[in-house]
């Protein structure tokens, strides 16, 4: 039986298939990378929000709860 590891390509292979030069991405381990927004043409017209955190609050509010709350607030304020 095959595992998921058998299907995951190295990030360098994926970047090459996308036509990215090594200077256009920063590998974070063998299977993921950061790509600068300046690489995307035309640049996106939306905002990008990153929610990070190490530990939940005493009330149990972690990244998932914060992200869902943020999405619900944006939906209510934008009416979409």
SULHUWO-V777474 format. One record per residue. N is the residue number from 1. RES is the residue in one letter. OMEGA is omega in radians with two decimals (* if undefined). Layout:
n & res & omega
N & RES & OMEGA
N & RES & OMEGA
//
This chain:
n & res & omega
1 & X & -3.09
2 & X & 3.12
3 & X & 3.13
4 & X & 3.14
5 & X & -3.13
6 & X & -3.06
7 & X & -3.10
8 & X & 3.12
9 & X & 3.02
10 & X & -3.10
11 & X & 3.12
12 & X & 3.10
13 & X & 3.13
14 & X & 3.13
15 & X & 3.11
16 & X & 3.11
17 & X & 3.11
18 & X & 3.14
19 & X & 3.13
20 & X & 3.03
21 & X & 3.13
22 & X & 3.13
23 & X & -3.09
24 & X & 3.09
25 & X & -3.12
26 & X & -3.11
27 & X & 3.02
28 & X & -3.05
29 & X & -3.05
30 & X & -2.99
31 & X & 3.10
32 & X & -3.10
33 & X & 3.00
34 & X & 3.11
35 & X & -3.14
36 & X & 3.10
37 & X & 3.11
38 & X & 3.10
39 & X & -3.08
40 & X & 3.13
41 & X & -0.15
42 & X & -3.13
43 & X & -3.14
44 & X & -3.13
45 & X & -3.13
46 & X & 3.10
47 & X & -3.14
48 & X & -3.11
49 & X & 3.11
50 & X & 3.07
51 & X & -3.14
52 & X & 3.09
53 & X & -3.14
54 & X & -3.06
55 & X & 3.06
56 & X & 3.07
57 & X & 3.09
58 & X & 3.11
59 & X & 3.11
60 & X & -3.13
61 & X & 3.14
62 & X & -3.10
63 & X & -3.10
64 & X & 3.13
65 & X & 3.13
66 & X & -3.14
67 & X & 3.12
68 & X & 3.10
69 & X & 3.11
70 & X & 3.12
71 & X & 3.13
72 & X & 3.12
73 & X & 3.12
74 & X & 3.12
75 & X & -3.13
76 & X & -3.08
77 & X & -3.12
78 & X & 3.13
79 & X & -3.13
80 & X & *
//
